[in-house]
């Protein structure tokens, strides 16, 4: 999902014509897992790219990216205290969100699944935007809470840099996907989550690459051990306060014994009931790091932090002067309910779930985020547009590019499309408010 904010800062514009850009600047903001991350040695300053990489991906991931949440600071910190996780700031912040594995190997094979904002950056440059003057990027450490000071301060710095470099013009912020996005000041908003994927991520991890290619990438189990200590993931759990058309559920085919008789039943856990399931299923979860066993149960300290984040989100309103646009993906089967075990092969102990592949029931969306969730911001949008595209393909879709050009006012009149509201046209659903 893409969200677009036009943010006006309150500083005076430059009076020097040479310092004034020919258009409003654009800031591109990545989603969760959409930024390059480096592991930096504190003493020497040497850096290794640990996310994303194809070659030695799982090895480097487990050596340098596994982390633990520190409830005293609110930050997730690397297990190796001699290193820190950083986001490269090259190319005015665009490098970190462009090609997520910029190695020669990936470029030679043109592995487009790793070309994140690359096509959109090219499109905007082709429309006359200039890096460092009217085009900027913001990548961040997506393990962290979306309201932590480090992330908020980094975004403010990017907004200020774009504002000043353009001579004091309002900044158009395009934010992608499953993350809390910040609007100019200390106001935040969030999605209601991607129920199927997030519930399953807490229980079994996340698989980014399927088939033969998965042998070269980070494993589901490695991702699971990281995600259990990431506040950003807990903040994306399904919102129990949202009025879902149907509450998302986690289902488990369980073996029950009573009076020496065994039965198989389908147990269902609604949004408010999943915590007890998470606690029981993960109570014995642990990883081995440098020969030491580290316990990784469901983290209630992070859950408490995430609940406070949700309280802030539920009270959020758009600041005056900010126009909101929403593009979301449709026409893709999107996980909603998730089920473990089967009637013929039930789960005995709940800890078995962590080593069980899920079965999903699906709703309409972009394959990751349900359309219902993607539109659930409670904001008065200038325009909402549903595009027939998958989650990642939204960043390369021609219809999305046409909409962005239209809203930015950079398309030629001959290329402009006139759309009727509330109709499906060329795979797009338009709604105006």
Secondary structure, DSSP 4 states (H G I P E B T S, - for coil): -EEEEEE---SPPPS-GGGS-SS--EEEE--TT-S-EEEEETTT--EEEEES-STTHHHHHHHHT-EEEETTTTEEEESSTTEEEE---TGGGTGGGSBSS--HHHHHHT-GGGBSSHHHHHHHHHTT--BTTTEEEE---TTS-TT-HHHHHHHHHHHHHHHHHTTS--EEEEEESSS-EEETTTEEE-----HHHHHHHHHH----S-GGGGGGS--HHHHHHHHTT-HHHHTTS--TTS--SS---EEEEEEEEETTEEEEEEEEE-GGGHHHHHHHHTTT-EEEETTEEEE----HHHHHHHHHHHHHHHT--PPTT-EEEEEEEESEEEEEEEEES-SSS-BSSGGGGGGS--EEEEEEEBSSSBHHHHTTT----SEEEEEE--TGGGGT-HHHHHHHHHHHT-S-GGG-----TTSEETTEEEEE-
